Amino acid sequence: MRLTRPLSVGVLVTLELSPRAGGHVKCWERFAEAATNLPDALDLTVYFLGKRETTTVLAENVRFRQLPAVLASDRFSILNQGAGNTDLAGYHKGLAHHLIHHDVLHGTDSFSFSRTARTLAVKQGKALVHSIHTDLPKFIRVYSREIIGRVVGQGALGSAVLDGVRIPEMLGRNAERKIKRLLRGADRILVSKDEDRDLVRDLVPPEHLSGLRRGIDKTRFNPANRDRRKLRETLGVPEDKPVLLFVGRADDSKNVMTMVKAARVLLDRGIPLHVLCLGDGARLKELRTLLGENGTAPGNRPQKELSGIYASADLFVFPSESEVTPNVVREARASGLPVFLSAKDGGAQFVVERGVDGMLLDSQDPTLWADALEPFLTDANRRKAMGAAARTIVEADDPSWLDVLELDLMPAWTGAALDKGLGTVHWGAHGNG
């Protein structure tokens, strides 16, 4: 069976589309841009949260649609943790009105949009695909600890709730159970690391479980974009010190303080360096206090500036252990930076040979991170060699966003549609969601 018109796919991202958005949102922005190259095969609508309903047309066959949340998480100040607003409702009636026009529904999280897609798929027999983009149970454990700590404090009561009753761990386990229930109805599941494959392997037949990689724009993220003078002029970063770069939320979900404390250890040893932290987060004040003039934390920066910032840094330090497939690691490697990562993070999969094209650390001990960084801070040739090795691997092996769209996503979407018998019906004029 063959489809006789472009496949109509609705992708659900229950996060706000904004310049401040994280890697999950940016990932689907890149896939949408790639989809403009496939007008005869794909009609794609990516749904995001927004303050009001709007549609942004990228091409005749690709668009972003933003819808207001039914029950926005930012209505509850106690839930504010810097990871972005989502929709806590169980069903989004306004979204469902749009989804009925698609052949395939693709959930990417466990919130309102993806729940609505699952409900609609069950009721109407639509093809349902789901991909895992974040380690939600781990995020819930980290952020619930932060939120509960603000309520009960750090004293005896806080210790009893957080470490005695272990409520964050209970919430994390509950989130994992909910995710499994949500994914059980999917026709295809896409994962990006082995741990997620283990989580869902019993939910779908083996042939319906596949990988979802991330792409990289090798021209945009390139060592040729290095310009330390511009970095000094725009962000005040000194030209005469090696720069440690961190990109992401500056909070405990990313273990940013491991990097900051390691930098402090190195500074106390007399090693010259400067930390550049891009992103907002709860730990920014502490970062600035601990590093003083040796740190720059300007918050989020426009996307158009990032490629030059990456290439103008010297080392990329990212101690997070909560990522599935972090775009920032791929961007750093493409920019020719040595990457220092936790061996427990999804980003570790990008390092081909430990110690050659990247460093993986097995602990969050800041002193151990400082020990690993010091030889590269004091030897420019050593860090350049590791960065060059990473860039060589990116050039040879890393796919573009269009490659991933064509080789990972399109087969899953088409397979799910054909399994539902969509290849046998009369298509007529296709809708655009």
Helices and strands as residue ranges (DSSP letters): E 7-16, H 23-35, E 42-49, E 54-59, E 62-67, G 73-75, G 77-79, H 93-99, E 104-107, H 112-124, E 127-131, H 136-152, H 156-159, I 160-164, H 167-183, E 188-191, H 194-200, G 206-208, E 209-211, G 223-225, H 228-235, E 243-247, H 256-268, E 274-278, H 284-291, G 292-294, E 295-299, H 303-312, E 315-318, H 327-334, E 339-342, G 346-350, E 359-361, H 366-377, H 380-397, H 401-404, I 405-409, H 410-419, G 422-424
